[in-house]
Amino acid sequence: MNVNIEFTGVSRVLTGQPGCSLTLNPGDTIREVIIALGKQYPALIGDIITKDGKNLVATNVFSLNGKKILHESDLQFQPADGDKLILLSLLAGG
């Protein structure tokens, strides 16, 4: 099964890519997506993905098909074939 990842903001700068497609096994979760992204794009480790490679840094989230934000509590969510995960960096300043 394939999911499409869209990089925005910081993740696009770090990867130099607008996105990628990942092949997952049935039953794989968002955690497996994060692990796969860290292996494919090591530049994401530290700024986007935690140093252990298993979670997103707190200021980063996935949007599922542009309709739902997946939070840290959604790491066991299983994306479906053809889903689009948009990697967003939530930055604010004042």
C-alpha positions in Angstrom: 0.0 0.0 0.0 1.2 3.5 -0.8 0.8 6.8 1.1 1.8 10.2 -0.3 3.7 12.6 1.9 3.7 16.3 1.1 6.5 18.4 2.7 5.8 22.0 3.6 7.8 24.7 5.2 10.8 23.5 7.2 10.5 19.9 6.1 10.5 21.0 2.4 13.6 23.0 3.0 15.4 20.2 4.8 14.5 17.5 2.3 14.8 19.7 -0.8 11.7 17.9 -2.1 8.0 18.7 -2.4 7.1 15.2 -1.1 7.5 11.5 -1.6 5.5 8.3 -1.7 6.1 5.6 0.9 5.2 1.9 0.5 3.8 0.5 3.7 2.7 -2.9 4.9 -0.9 -3.5 5.8 -1.4 -2.5 9.4 1.5 0.0 9.5 0.8 3.1 11.6 1.8 6.7 11.6 4.8 5.7 13.8 6.1 3.5 10.9 5.6 6.4 8.5 7.7 8.6 10.8 10.4 5.9 11.1 10.5 5.5 7.3 10.8 9.2 6.7 13.7 9.5 9.2 15.5 6.8 7.4 14.8 8.2 3.9 15.5 11.8 4.9 18.0 11.9 7.8 18.0 15.7 7.6 14.6 15.6 9.3 16.0 14.1 12.5 16.3 16.7 15.2 14.1 19.5 13.7 11.1 17.6 12.5 11.5 14.0 13.8 12.8 13.3 17.4 16.4 12.1 17.7 15.2 8.5 18.4 13.4 8.6 15.0 10.1 7.5 16.4 8.0 10.6 16.9 7.5 14.1 15.5 9.0 17.0 17.4 6.1 18.6 19.2 5.7 21.6 16.8 5.0 19.2 13.8 1.9 17.3 12.8 0.4 15.5 9.9 -2.7 16.5 8.2 -4.7 13.5 6.8 -5.9 14.3 3.3 -6.2 18.0 4.3 -9.2 17.2 6.5 -7.9 16.1 9.9 -4.9 16.9 12.0 -3.2 13.8 13.5 -1.7 14.5 17.0 0.8 12.5 19.1 -2.1 10.5 20.4 -2.8 9.3 16.8 0.5 7.5 16.4 -1.3 4.1 16.2 -3.6 5.4 13.3 -3.3 3.2 10.2 -3.4 5.2 7.0 -5.2 3.7 4.0 -3.8 3.1 0.6 -3.7 6.4 -1.3 -3.9 8.6 1.8 -2.1 11.9 1.6 -0.2 13.0 4.7 0.8 16.7 4.8 3.7 17.3 7.1 3.1 20.7 8.8 5.4 22.7 11.1 3.3 24.8 13.5 5.4 27.8 14.3 4.2 31.0 15.9 5.9 34.2 16.9 5.0 37.4 18.5 
